[in-house]
Each structure stands twice: as C-alpha cells, then as structure tokens.
Amino acid sequence: MICQGKGVSPGVAVGQVYIYAPHVLHARSEFAQSVSAEKEAYAAARIAAQKQLRELQNRLKEQDAEKAAIFDAHLDLLDDEVIVEEIELAIEEKKNEAGFAIEQVYDRYARMMAAVEDETLSQRADDLADVCQRLLRQIYGVPEQDLSCLPGPVIVAAEDLLPSDTASLDRRNVLGIVTCKGGATSHSAIIARSWEIPAVLGIADLLTQVRDGDVVILDAMAGTLDTTPDDFARNQALQKREAWLKDAELARRFLTVKGATADGVAVHIGLNLGGLQDDELAGAQATEFVGLLRTEFLYMETDHMPTEDEQCMAYEKVLREWGSREVTVRTLDIGGDKTLPYFALPKEENPFLGQRALRLCFAHPEILQTQFRAALRAAVHGNLWLMLPMVSGVEDFERSRRLLDQTRDELVAQGVEIGCVKLGVMIETPAMVLMAPEIAAVADFASIGTNDLCQYLTAADRMNPSVAEYCSPFHPALYRAVAMTVQAFQKANKPLCVCGELAGDEYASCILVGLGLRKLSMSLSQVARVKRALSRYTVSEMEAMAGQILGCANSQEVLQCIQQIQSAQKN
C-alpha cells in the first residue's frame, strides 16, 4: 500500500520500521492539596528542566552547534515571565495542582501558535508542547524517553517528533523519518534536512498502516511510504537511493558559488528568514541578500509589543551578518488567523480579506511607526530595505511613504543617527498585478509573494486541504501574473524578486528566470539545488520553457511541461 504524505527532507530509505510512541503526560488532578507544596514542585521542576535542556544542548553542540541553538527557545519558554506568572497565579488563586496549571497555560499558548497561518511560526507550538511535557515529567517523576539508542538501522515512525526527540536521535541508525503530523518548517524537518535524513511528514493514518519490524520504502522525493513492497520495488528503491546520494554530493558543490545560468548570466540568490537562530543566519555564507525577514517572530515570541530598541537590535543583528548586502525587512503581517495574545484584533466575518497586515497597521499607526523608527536606526549598520505586505493600491504605498518621511524627520529633529532605507511592496494581490506599472513608478522595489498571490488568484485558501487542487502552484494564471509584473518592473528599471515557495523549487526557478526574474529568495535548504538547476540551462533555454508554460491552458498542462523539463534534465 502506498501512503501519501509530504516530503520535507529528500532522499530514499529502505528498512525496518521502528515505532516511537512516547507516553504523552496529562495532569493527574485539577486541585492542589497544598498550595505551597505545588509552588515548590513547580519551581523544582523548572530547575531540573533547565539542567536537562542545557545538558541536551551541550551534547548536541558536539555534533552540530547550530542545531543546539534550537533549545535556546526552550529555555526562553521555560523562563518566560508571563507564562511563569500565569502558572503561579493558577496555583495560588485557583488552587490548581502544579501539573494542571502547567498543562493549561502551555496548551493555551500552543493552540494559539498552531492556528497561525505562517507555517514557520505555527510550528513553534511544538516548542511549547515539548517544554510542557518536560515539566510534567519532572512533576510526576516520569523518566525521559528518547531516540538516543536504537536497535539498529531503522525508519522511525511516530505520531509526531518534538524538537528534543530529533535532537537526541541516534543518527547512525536512522535511515528515515515518517510521522502523522508536521510540516516543512517544523524542527523535525529542519534537523532532518540538515542531517540529510529522508523524511516524510503528514501521513495521518500512518500508525494504523505499519507495525514494528515491517520492511517499508520511504521515498521523500515523491512524499510516499510503501508499506508492502515486493523484491522488485525494494531493488528499484535501493537504486534510486544510490542515485540520490550521488546527486546530493554533487549539488553541495554549488552551495557557496554565485548563482548563474549556463551562459553566465547572474541570478542573485537570497535567503528567507523567519528568526535569528544561528542555523538561519549561517545562510549569509551562501546567499547574496536577505529577500524576506519576517518580523512576526518578534511579536509572536513575546508577551508584549516589541519595543523600538528590541526591534532595532534584531534588525541590526541580521544587517551585521550580511554587511553591505541588502536585507529586506517585511513590516508586520498579522491578522487573518495570525493573532497576538496581548493585542485584540477586530472580529470579522472574513479576516483574510479584512483588516490585516498593512491595513491593520494603518488602523494602529503607532505599530508601523515603531517599526519605521527601528528600521531607520538599524540602517546605520547596513543596507536595509523595508517591504510592505498586503498592499492593494498605489494609495497604500503613498500613505506609508508619508509616514516613513514623517518618522525620519522626527528622528532627525531628535538628533538620532539614522541610515537610508528603500521602501518597496509585496506583490501578492491580483490588484497589485494589474497595477504593476503604476506601483513600479513609485516604489523602490517589489517582491512577488507567490504563496498568497496564488490563493487570491484562485480564490482558494492555501491552508485548506479540501481546495488544494484549486490553489495549485502549477496554475497557469500564477505564471501569467508573474510575467505581467516582471514586464512592468523591467520597463521601470526597478528591482523585482520572488520570495514565495516557487522561487525555491529547482524547476520552477528556471521558469521564473525564463520570465525575466534575476532575483530569487528561498530557505537555505533549497539554495544549492536551485543554483545547480540554473547552471544547467542558458537564458534562451529557460525563456523557451517559460513560453511553453505561458501557453498552457490548465494546471495539468503546466505540470506536464515541468515533468518534461525534469526528464530532459542535463547532467
């Protein structure tokens, strides 16, 4: 039987299944017999959990210092002032047992983060769940379960893997990872990619389809798990695995080279950042610029609106890593299902089409002004570009420009040292595609957000699996919209980038270059393969590919064209 999931770390594995099913703890009672005893138990659990996390961090540093930094977030969540205060108040005022208070508070924040549309931020719910389970184990004296000692080479199957599970992996014996839950930006996916472990996530009924010891084929390129392979299928998979390993070794050679086509035309490769972790910032060695710095993480990972100084320090850290190279900071993009626990959003029937992103900031200009002040101050340390999300027309841009100019004048009057910034927009609504010539005339630059643009073009929620076939990255309307935008910005001689998922696909990237793009921004794990793909074709060959795509009448025809490109791929 073939089970379909989502391949998040490429590769192929053939081997026995090892089912990892750690017991998920829950509070044993709601009310405390002794408030003082429960407060002491919570304090002791925090101290013990801190010690465990630091030991885990130190052990991981010996293997990979960048991945050890993941647990900085866990230590922060363990000592978060708001969370600690809420748990202590629940014990004192509600007379809750410590375990009950811990579970209630962490679970509330985890559910809040899981509901966020941005997958990078929504995966932070795993961190909260992980810390909660660690504290509950300390409260109830339950030994820690991990994957540090496996019985042999296996494919690990689980409901989900928390960050501490993946950090303790017996890497030598992990052939692959497959889970019921998880996404491409989860910690499990990040670590699997960095350690080059094939991984397929999101097979909902996985644990009803496999048993311990079953021999299976995990194909992370196709996103599949074959639970009943015959000898022929196993031999084919082993051959595919060998070919993949050889191919991966060849691709790595392209990581730190400059992006260019086969005929030497430069294609500038940038990085999408969703945080300030060391493993993300390491991308400065392999990319030429930051095409997207999502500022939501500054708001989602705290209990208050980040101050001007806090934002300035965060921007400055990224600017210092990239030196004179541009760093594109996107202003706050919340609303829809992105919420903040400390900031009440308006109740709307359709929040995705309501007061979100820039519109929300216009309703609360102090938010945007604080970001502008922080950006202007940080720009002293590098080349900062500001990008506005969810712009619907030239009037939105002009209104933002006036506020930026006003903020600059105020800082100058106060004697504050500031730098120069460029102001641009995200092209992610059909309105902006149709108005591309007008916005190109006034904006300093733009970036096409293909994820949102696709869902607004097709009127299909990209987070809703039931309409996934409509919100397809292979829809010809998406490529035609990109082509229209490119034409307008080329005519105005203004920089244009693509920072959506399309830019990080090795075959779609060639089509984008064929449409005229010369700047693409993506996650670090996609950089080497995209650079290699671009090096295989001349610009004229990519233009021919793009012409084929623009002539397609439906998604199936686009997909067939891309498959033809894959099958005719140059060696």
N, C-alpha and C positions, 0 to 999 in steps of 0.2 A: 504493500500500500504506500502511495506517495502522499506525504503530508506537506502542505504548502505553508511557508512562513515568510519571514523577511531576512534575507542575508545581510548581515551587518558587518561581518569581517570575512573577506573572501578566502576561498580555499576548499579543499575536498578532504574528507576523512572517512575511513572505513574501519570499523572496530566494534567492540562490545559496549553496550550501554551501561553506565553507572548512574543509578537514580539517586539523586541527592535530595533528601526530603527532611530538612531540619524541622524540629517542632517549633511552631510559632506560639510564643507565650502570650497569655492574656491575664489580666488582673484576676486575682483569686477572690477578692471581696471588695465591696464598694466602700464600706465604712471602717474607720480605724478604731481600735480599742484604746489606743494611747496616741494622742497627737504628738507628744514629744518623741516617742519611740519611732513613729513614722517619719518625722523630720530627720531624726538621726540616721534612719535607714536610707533615706534619700541622699543625704549628704555623703554617707559612706559609699553608696552605690556610684555616685558621681566621681569620687576619688578613685575608686577601683577601676571604673570605666576609663578614666583619664590615663591611668597607668597602662591598661591593656592597649589603648589606642597608640600610645607612644611606643610601646614595645612592638606593636604591629608595624608602625611607621618605620622604626629603626630596622626591623627585619626586612622590610620591603626596600629600604634605601640601598641595601647591599645588592639587590637585583636591579632596581630601577628607581633612581631618586625622584624622577619626575612623577611617577605614579604614586610615590609615597605622599606627595603633596595633596592627594585626594583627601587624606584623613585630617588635613588642617580644617576642612569644612566640618568634619565630625566633631572635632574638638571645639570648634566655634559653637556648634549647635548644642553641645553638652553644657556649655557655659553661657549660652545666650541669656542675657539679663531678663528679657521679657518672659521667656519660657520658664526659667528658674523661678521667677516671681509668681507666675501663674500656678505652677505646681505647688509651691509653698503655700500660696493662698488657698488652694483647693484643700490642702491638708489641714490648715489652720481653721478656715472659716466653714468649709463644707464637711470637715471631719472625714475626709476621704483617706482611704488607705493609700500608701505611697505608690504602689504599683498601679492602682486605679487612676490616680491623679496623673502619673507619668503617661499612661496609655491614652487618656482622654486628651491631654494637651498636645502631645506629639501627633496623635492621629488627626486632630483637627487641622493642624498646620500641614500635614502630609496630604490630606484630601484637598486642601486649598491649592497646594502646589501642583498636584496631579491634574487639576482642572484647567491649568494654564494651557493656552493654545500653542505657545512656543515650546517645542519638544525639548530643547536644551534645558529650559527652566523647569518644565514639568517633571523631568527625570530627577530633580532634586528631592522629590518625595521619597525616593529610595534612601537618600541620606537620613532623612527624618525617621523612617521606619527602622533603619539599621541601628541608629542611636537608641531608639526606643527599646528595641529587643535587647540591646547590650545592657541597658539599665535594668530591664526586667529580669534578665539572667542573674544580675548581681543581687537584686532584691530577693529573689526566690532561691538563690544558691544553685542554679542550674548550670552544669558545665557547658562551655562553649563548644559548638560543633563547627568543623571547618573541612576544607578540602586539601589540607596540607599533606595527607598521607593516603594516596590512592593505591588500590590493589595491583595496578599495572596500567598499561596504555588503554585508556577508555574515552568514550564520548560521554561527557557529563550531561545528564538530562535533569531538569528541575522546573518547578513552578516558576521560580524567579531566582536570580542570583543578586544578592546585595553587594555593595562595594567591598565589604570585608570578606565575603566569600571569594570573590575574584582575586583579591589581594593575597589571600593565603593559598592560592592554587598551587598544587604540585605540578608545575609547568611541564616537567619532563614526561609526565604521564597523561597529559590532557591532549587528546587527539582533536577534540572539537567540543563545542558547547551548543546545546539546544534547550530553549526554555519556552514556557507557555506565554510569558509576558516579556516586556522590554521593547526598547526602540533603538534606533540608530545612534542616538546621542546619550544613551544610558552609560553608566560607569562600566557595566559589563561589556558593552560594545566597544567602548574606548580602550579598555585594557586588552580585550581580545584582539583588536586591530594592532595595537602597539606591540603585542607579543606574537602577532601573526598566527593566532589560533582561529581556525574556521568557526564561525558562529552563525546560527540561525535562530532568531527570536520570534515570538508571537504565534506559535502553533498552539492554539487554545486547548485542544483535546489531547495534547502530547502524552500525558501520563496515563491515559487510557489506551494508548496505542503501543506502548513499549513496556518491557519488563527488564529487570536487572539481567545482564548477560546476553540480551538479544544482540545479534550482529546486524548493524544498520549501515547505511550510506548517508553521510551528511554532505550535501552539495550546497555550499554557501553562495556560490555564484548564481545558481538557479533558485536559491532560497527553499530548498526541499530536503525532506528526510524520507528515505526509502526504508520502511520498517521490515520488508520481507524480500530482500534482494536475492536473486539467484547467482550462480557462479559467474555467468556472463556479465551481469550488472556489476558485480564486485570487481572483476578484472578490468572492465571499462572505467570504473571509478578510480582504480589504482593508477591506470594510465593517465587519466585526467589530472590526478593529484600530482604525479611526477611532472607533467607539463606545466601545471600551475606553479610549482616550486621553482622550476627553472625560469619561468616567466617573471615571477616576483623578484628573483635575484637580478634579473636584467633591468626591471623597472626601477629598482632602488638607485641605480646609477644616475637617474635623472632628477633625483630629489633636489639637489643643490645647484643644478645648472639653470641657466636662464631659459625661460620659455621662448620657443621659436618654431617656425614652420620648417619644412624640409628645404625650402628655398631661402631660408634665413630671415624671414620677416618676424620681427619681435612680437611676442604676445605676452603681455605683462600679467603675471600670476600673483594674486593677492590672497589674503587669509581672512576668513570669517571668525570672529572671536565672540565667545559667549561668557567670558570670565577672565580672571587674571591668574589662573593656575600656571605653574611653571611649564607644564607639558604643552599648554596652548601657546605661551609666549615663545617657546622654543622654535616656533614656526618662523620667527624672524630670520633664521638662517637659510630658509628655503623659499621665502616669498619676497616680493618686491614692495609690497604695501599692505596695509590693512584695509580691505574693501568694506568691512562691516564690523564695527564694535557695537554690540547690543548693550545699551545702557540699562536695560530692565533688571539685570542681575544686581545692580547696585540698590534697587528699590525692593526687589523680591527677597533679598537675603538679610534684611534688617527689619527692625521694628519701628522705623521712622523714615520720613522723607530724608534721603541723604543730603547732607549739608553741602554748601558750596565748596568748603575745604575738602570734604570727603570725596566729592566728585573730581575736584581738581587733582588730588593725589592719584586717583585711579587713572585718569587720562594721562597724567604725567608719566606714570609707570610704563604705559604702552608706548608713548612717544619716545621715551629714552631707549627702549628696545629697538625701535625702527629708525632712530636717528633722523636723517633729513628726509626719509621716505614718508609718503603721506599715510596718515591714519584717519580713516573716515568714521566719525562718531555719529551714530544714529540717535536722534533725540528720543525721549521716552515714548514707547509704543505699548500702552496698556489700554484696557477696555475690551469689549467682547467678553471672552472668558478669562482674560488676564486681570486678576483683582489684587488689591493690596489690603491686608488685614486692618491697616490703620487709616485707610482713605476710602470714604464711601463714594461709590460710583452711582450714577443715576440709573434707576430702574427703567429698562427699555424693552419693548417687545422684540426688537431685533438688534441686539447690541453690536453685532458685527457690522451693521450698516448705520450705527448710531454715533454717539459721542465717544470716540476712541482716538488714540494716538494724538495727532496734531490738533484735532478738533477738541479733544479733552483739554489739551494744554492751552488752547485759546480761551476756554471757559475758566481756566485757572492759570492765568499768565505768569504767576509767581513761580510755577514749576518750570516753565520754559526759560524764564529769565534767569533762574538759578543755574540751569544747565548752560545757558549762554555765558554767564559770568565765569563759571568754572572752566569752560572751554577756552574763552579768551585769555584767561590767566595761564592755563596749561600750555597754550600755543607758544608761549615763550620758549618752551623746551623742545619744539619740533614743528612738524608740518601737519597741522590739524585741519581737517575738512569736516564741516557739520552737514548732516543729511537729515531731511525732514520726511517722516513717514506719513502715509495715507493723505497725500496732497491731492486735492480734487480739481484745482484750477490755479491759474496764474495769480488770482487774488490771494490765495492761501500763502503762496510764496512771498508776495509783496508785503503782506501783513507781517510775516515772520522777519523779513529783511528790515522792516521799520523797527521792530522790537530789538533786533540784533544791533542796529545802528544806535538806538537809544541806550542800550546797555553798554555799548562801547564808550559812548560819550560820558556816561555816568562814571565808569571806571577811570577814564582819563581825568575827569574832574576831581576824583578822589585821590589821584596820584598813584594809582595802582598800575604796575607794569603789565602790559598785555602784548599779545602777539597777533599776527594776521591770520584770519581764518577764511576759508572759502565756504560758501553756502550752496548746497545742492538739494536735490529731491530724490525720493524713491518713485520710480515709475511702476505702480502696482494696481492702478485702476484703469479701466477702459477709457475714462475721460482724459487721463493724462496721456495715453497713447494717441488719442485723436487730437490733443492739444500740444503734442510734442514740439512742433515748430515754434509755438508761442513760448513754451517754458524754456526751450533751448536758447531763446533770445535773451532771457533774463537771468537764468540760473547759471552758476559757475560750473556745474557738472550734474550728472544724474547717474543713478544705478537702477537697473531693472530687477525688481523682486519677482522672479518667475513663480514662486510658490503662491503668493496672494493674487498675482495677475491671472494665473490660470484659473483659480477658483472664482474670481469675479467675472472673467470672460465667459466661463461655462455655467455660471450661476449654480455651482455645486460646492458644498462645504468640503474642503480637502481633509477635514478631520472626521468625516462621516463615511465609514466603510461602505454603507449601502449605496452611496452615489460615487464611489471611487472610479467606476468606469467612465463617468462623465468628466470628472476633474482629472484628466489624464495629461501627463507631460508630453504625450505624443499627439495632442490635439493640434491640427494644422493652424488653427486660429492663433495659438500661442506664438508660433514661429512667424506668422504674418505680422502680429503685433510688434514683435521684436524688430523685424525688418523695417517697419514704418518708423519706429523710434530711432533706429540706427541712422536711417536716411536723414531725419531731421537734425540730429546732433552732428553728423558729418558736415552737413551744409552750414551749420553754425560754428563749426570747428571747436566744439566743446567736448570735454572728456565724457565717455559713457562706459559703464561697467555692467556686468551681470553678476549679482551676488546670491541668486537663488540656487536651488539644488541642481538645476540644469547645467550650471557652469562646472560643477564637479563631476559630471558624467563624461567619461573619456570620449564617447562617440558624439554626444550632444555638443560637447565643447568644440569639436571640429566644425559642426554645422554653424554654431554661433560665430566662429571666426569666418566661415564662408559668407555669413550675412553681413560681415563688416566689423564685428567686435574685435578689439585688440586688448581688452582688459577683462579678466575673469577672476572672480574671488570665490574661495571654497574652503572647506575644512582641510586641515593638514594631511589627513589620511588619503585625500584624493589628489594631492599635488603631483606626486611622482608619475602616476599613471596618466594624468592629463597632459603633463609636459611631454611624456613619451608619445602619446597619441598625436599631439600636434606636430611632433618632429617627423612623423611618417608621411605627411602629405604636404604638397605645395598649396599655396593660397588658391591657385586656379582650380586645383582638385577639390578643395573644400568649397569653393564657390559653386562648383558643379553639383556637389552634394546638397548644398543649401537650395539650389534651384530646383532639384528634384523634390525636396521637402515642401517648398512653397507651392508646388504644383499638385500636391496630394489633396484628395477630397475628404479624407477621414483619418481617424487615429490609426486604424489598421494599416492603411497605406503608408503612413509615416513610420510605423513600427517595422513594416516590411523593408522599407528603404534603409533603416538603421541596421537591420539584420543583414542586409546585403553588404553594407559597409563593413560589418564585423567579419563576414565570411570572406571578403576580399581583402582583409587587413594585410598590410605589408609586414614583412618580417624584418 
